[in-house]
Amino acid sequence: MSQEFVLNIAREALSTALLLAAPVLGLSLLVGVGISVLQATTQIQEQTLTFVPKIIAVILGLLFLGTWMLNILIHFTTNIFGNLESLVK
């Protein structure tokens, strides 16, 4: 097992993690900005008002994108286990 091979696996793992996290984090960011604009215009400074919509948006995002995320993880895991014989050498 060479250094290039290990770096390739690490790069693929990081890119997979970023690919999986980006949609949910982006959705949370958009909801957070929307709530911040709403708070700034109405001058309501309630702390729980920022968390509850973000939590609901993340849960809905996971419900709608969960199958896609699971397919990406299954593909990555299948690649790792498929290359297991070259890893063990």
C-alpha positions, 0 to 999 in steps of 0.5 A, a space after each residue: 500500500 503506497 502513500 499515493 493510495 492512502 492519500 487517494 482514499 483520504 481525499 475520496 473520504 473527505 470529498 464524500 463527507 463534504 458532498 454529504 454535508 453540503 446540502 443540509 448545511 446549505 439548507 440550514 444556512 439559508 433558513 438561518 439567513 432568512 430568520 435573521 432578516 426576519 428578526 432584523 426587520 421585526 426587531 424580535 430578538 428571541 434566541 429560540 426563534 433561530 434554532 427551531 426553524 433550522 432544526 426543522 429544515 435540517 430534519 426535512 432535508 434529511 428526510 428528502 435527501 436521505 436516500 441520496 445520501 445513503 446511496 453515496 455512502 453505500 457506493 463509497 463503502 462498496 469501493 473501500 471493501 472492493 479494494 480491500 484485497 489491495 489494502 491488506 497486501 
